[in-house]
Amino acid sequence: MELTANKIEFNSETKNINIVEKLIDDLSNEFDLHNDIYGKLLLAVVEGVNNAIVHGNKLDKEKVVTVDYMIDEEKVEFTISDEGSGFDYTNIPDPTKPENLEKTHGRGVFLMHHLADDIEFDEEGSIVKMTFNID
């Protein structure tokens, strides 16, 4: 497998999440990714894109979400960027604590941390890079 890298951009509308879902489907088929990897990618990347659209860009259709991706024989990397002001990614409430169990939000970053093999935030949280090992 040779290195594949690319970028997609789209306006901050939740309907555009299907662009990312199709991308992950296409990559999974093209590179014959294991179902476990596919599931992790789908959940974590869609969650990251949803966060960028809803929380980062605040559903402002004039603002863009950028998804850079790279895949080789060892790993898949997705970098999701929004035009928002970021957030304090070091201070996320634990959704598994009793006081947070009933909340209907606040699980996205937790999920991303548990699904990706590595996760990094930059630019005060408006960029997230997730790495998934596939070897």
Secondary structure, DSSP 4 states (H G I P E B T S, - for coil): ---EEEEEEEES-GGGHHHHHHHHHHHHHHTT--HHHHHHHHHHHHHHHHHIIIIISTT-TTSEEEEEEEE-SSEEEEEEE-SS----TT----TTSGGGTT-SS--HHHHHHHHSSEEEEEGGGTEEEEEEE--
